[in-house]
Amino acid sequence: MLLVATLWPAHWDTLTTRTDPDRHAQACDLLSGHNIDVPERFSPAALSKLAEEAGTDPRLAEAAARAADGQITQYLAGAPVLLDRYQQAPPGARALIWAAMDARRLRCGPHLPLALLETAAPGYLTDSEWDQLDDNWLEQALAYATRPGNGIPGPLTRIRPRNPGPHYAGDAAGTGHDGMSLYRLADYLDQYGRRHRHALIPPPSFWTAAPCAQPADLSTLAAASYIRGLYRAAAQLLKSSAARGDPRAGADLIAILHELYPGDHRPAQWVTVNVSLGDPTVVARLLDRLREAGTQDQVTALLARDPAAHVALDDPAGVADLLGNLRAAGTQDQVTALLARDPAAHVALDDPAGVADLLGNLRAAGTQDQVTALLARDPAAHVALDNPFGVAGILLGSLREAGAEEQVTLLVNRLPGEGLFDLFRAQGNHQALYRFGRNPDGSPAEPWDWEDLD
């Protein structure tokens, strides 16, 4: 008889270490000298072999796809344990886990502030469950949820960032933007929550707690609440996001409140004072929203902050959008100030649609020197060709309208090498000229038929 079993190293040590009294003497006799060590992580060769076998076993397929750092064994052993821990969790711990599940399925990032989980948790409990919790319920709940089991982390894990980013600068390790501790939901429970809670709307306490989320997650949660009809929660989250420096949140906030209260200009006034002016797309969008809302005073106030002098000039689509909106607002001094910063010399040239949009807006503004400067940078040689519509539907037409035939020819000749021969054939007389394809040197192929094939 052959008996094979697996043990975590800590359990192996317990059973094979002699003690006095020796409570595991028989197990020690049975196991000593018969161990086969399982590597902490699979080697690249083993992972390749696993990928071949995964098609016949969904458990292996899931482990191969989701296990971090090649730790297949830990993942396979951990999923059932995590599910048991979750299903058997006491009310307080279960509420924290549910709050984390909902935050993740609503597209929050993996690092969840404790303030978010703590404030949201009571809404996941019944009145009797809440009343029966001890005063130190949070400490007890975290102790349960973070306790490792079978060698794997618990349902929640305290995060300890190695290289703090902007939101962590100056904070203690494992803390968020406001010094609050951060926790991560176990990957398996994350996926489980997405499957089993996808149709549930989180309780009111979750939305009350939502402003405690990471700054980058506030607009995401605002969108999640808005599409679920929770307009007030969406407005609060957008205001919180704008107050923490998200320049895009302000325009959405104005749109929501203008629809509800067309005559109330306070949201527009607040956003105009607080919005950052670095992103030209954001400034253009805000100008558009303010004009739609009929708040001309706020348009004037925003322009008085001189956005043309502050916006970044690297995004051609953003600069084009702002230039168009400034012209629509009739503020020629801002148009002149923006053009004086020579955006044609600064914008990136990789986005064909953005370059085309900027080229069109420069022509509409009557600034031929900027058009010439942009074309002199040879955008046809630099734009990315991964968006055929941006090339064919927009940039080629814009170059032709600008009379830049050399740029058109250069761009068209790049198409076959990028696998866009159909688009190449659609230009000029290429449909007939390249009916039989092309030769490797680029010349039209001679006619050929069935008899020419081996």
Stockholm file with secondary structure:
# STOCKHOLM 1.0

chainA/1-454         MLLVATLWPAHWDTLTTRTDPDRHAQACDLLSGHNIDVPERFSPAALSKLAEEAGTDPRLAEAAARAADGQITQYLAGAPVLLDRYQQAPPGARALIWAAMDARRLRCGPHLPLALLETAAPGYLTDSEWDQLDDNWLEQALAYATRPGNGIPGPLTRIRPRNPGPHYAGDAAGTGHDGMSLYRLADYLDQYGRRHRHALIPPPSFWTAAPCAQPADLSTLAAASYIRGLYRAAAQLLKSSAARGDPRAGADLIAILHELYPGDHRPAQWVTVNVSLGDPTVVARLLDRLREAGTQDQVTALLARDPAAHVALDDPAGVADLLGNLRAAGTQDQVTALLARDPAAHVALDDPAGVADLLGNLRAAGTQDQVTALLARDPAAHVALDNPFGVAGILLGSLREAGAEEQVTLLVNRLPGEGLFDLFRAQGNHQALYRFGRNPDGSPAEPWDWEDLD
#=GR chainA/1-454 SS CCCCCCCCHHHHHHHHSCCSSCTTHHHHHHHTTCCCCCCSSCCHHHHHHHHHHGGGCHHHHHHHHHCGGGCHHHHHHHHHHHHHHHHTCCHHHHHHHHHHHHHHHTTCCSCEEHHHHHHHGGGGSCHHHHHHSCTTHHHHHHHHHHCCBTTBCCSEEECCCSSCCTTTTTSCTTBCTTSCBEEEECHHHHHHHHHHSTTCCCCHHHHHHGGGSCHHHHHHHHHHHHTTTCHHHHHHHHHHHHHTTCTTHHHHHHHHHHHHCTTCCHHHHHHHHHCCCSCHHHHHHHHHHHHHTTCHHHHHHHHHTCGGGTSCCSCHHHHHHHHHHHHHTTCHHHHHHHHHTCGGGTSCSCCHHHHHHHHHHHHHTTCHHHHHHHHHTCHHHHSCCSCHHIIIIIIHHHHHHTTCHHHHHHHHHHTGGGTCHHHHHTSTTHHHHTTTCBCTTSSBCCCCCGGGCC
#=GC SS_cons         CCCCCCCCHHHHHHHHSCCSSCTTHHHHHHHTTCCCCCCSSCCHHHHHHHHHHGGGCHHHHHHHHHCGGGCHHHHHHHHHHHHHHHHTCCHHHHHHHHHHHHHHHTTCCSCEEHHHHHHHGGGGSCHHHHHHSCTTHHHHHHHHHHCCBTTBCCSEEECCCSSCCTTTTTSCTTBCTTSCBEEEECHHHHHHHHHHSTTCCCCHHHHHHGGGSCHHHHHHHHHHHHTTTCHHHHHHHHHHHHHTTCTTHHHHHHHHHHHHCTTCCHHHHHHHHHCCCSCHHHHHHHHHHHHHTTCHHHHHHHHHTCGGGTSCCSCHHHHHHHHHHHHHTTCHHHHHHHHHTCGGGTSCSCCHHHHHHHHHHHHHTTCHHHHHHHHHTCHHHHSCCSCHHIIIIIIHHHHHHTTCHHHHHHHHHHTGGGTCHHHHHTSTTHHHHTTTCBCTTSSBCCCCCGGGCC
//
